[in-house]
Structures are given as C-alpha cells and as structure tokens.
Amino acid sequence: MHQFQSAPTAQQEAVYTELLRTPSMSVGTYVIPAGADDPQCPHTEDEVYVILGGRGVLRTEHGDGVAEPGVALFVPAGERHRFVEVTETLSMYVVFAPAEGTRAVPATRGER
C-alpha cells in the first residue's frame, strides 16, 4: 500500500498538486482560496472532483453544481468548466481517467 499526501500551504491562487499517476488515472489535490479565480481550461480526460472542504459552484456548459463537503462532481472530457463563487476556500481531490494529459494531441511542428 502506498499513501500520498500533500501539505497544506498559504496561498492566494488556485493550486493543483498531482499525488499519483498511472496510465489509467491520475489523482491530485486542488485548492482554490476564497475569492480566487479558477484558471482551468477544458481537459482531454474525464474528471471527478471530490469536495473535502469549502464552498463554491462548479459552472459547466450544461449547468451548475454546488461544491460543498461530501459532494462528488463529474465533468466529461472536453467540457468547459470552472469553479466560481468560491466563498470559503475549496479543497478537493481530483481524479482524471485516463491520467491527465494522456489524450492530449501533441502540437505539430510550428504550433505551440
């Protein structure tokens, strides 16, 4: 058995920390301080957020979900989403399947 844990830090911006990566999935923690912007772009993998603490709203193309402790929120690959109205610092586990970035299309020569 392996245990992975990240240390809490004082911050003013959203911070994602990957804790575990295998080809089929990756797991990390994501912390968004109250009032901070969530700079996410759509991901190429399905994503689940498990809210551990705080309060906010997950805004997606298909509607809003309340982010509060004990809630799991699913976002399918490619869907625009971000956390808004973060009134209490949000802390959560994030699970990507397959691992984050594995479905990304590499840039071709001359692209960035």
VENHU-V473262 format. One record per residue. SS is DSSP state (A for helix, B for strand, O for the rest). OMEGA is omega in whole degrees, 0 to 359 (* if undefined). BURIAL is b if it has 9 or more other ideal C-beta (glycine too) atoms within 8 Angstrom, else e. Layout:
[[SS,OMEGA,BURIAL] [SS,OMEGA,BURIAL]]
This chain:
[[O,177,e] [O,177,e] [O,180,e] [O,181,e] [O,176,e] [O,180,e] [O,177,e] [O,178,e] [O,174,e] [O,184,e] [O,179,e] [O,181,e] [O,180,e] [O,181,b] [B,174,e] [B,178,e] [B,178,e] [B,181,b] [B,186,b] [B,178,b] [B,169,e] [B,179,e] [O,185,e] [O,181,e] [B,170,b] [B,182,b] [B,177,b] [B,173,b] [B,178,b] [B,180,b] [B,178,b] [B,179,b] [O,177,b] [O,177,e] [O,181,e] [O,176,b] [O,174,e] [O,188,b] [O,186,e] [O,169,e] [O,178,e] [O,179,b] [O,179,b] [O,180,b] [O,172,b] [B,186,b] [B,175,b] [B,174,b] [B,174,b] [B,186,b] [B,180,b] [B,182,e] [B,177,e] [B,181,b] [B,177,e] [B,180,b] [B,172,b] [B,180,b] [B,179,e] [B,177,b] [O,185,e] [O,177,e] [B,182,e] [B,174,e] [B,179,b] [B,178,e] [B,179,b] [B,185,e] [O,178,e] [O,182,e] [O,171,b] [B,182,e] [B,182,b] [B,175,e] [B,179,b] [O,179,e] [O,175,b] [O,182,e] [O,176,b] [O,181,e] [B,173,b] [B,175,b] [B,179,b] [B,177,e] [B,180,e] [B,184,b] [B,175,e] [B,182,b] [B,179,b] [B,172,b] [B,186,b] [B,165,b] [B,176,b] [B,179,b] [B,175,b] [B,176,b] [B,352,b] [O,184,b] [O,182,b] [O,176,b] [O,184,e] [O,178,b] [O,181,e] [O,178,e] [O,180,e] [O,178,e] [O,177,e] [O,182,e] [O,179,e] [O,178,e] [O,174,e] [O,*,e]]
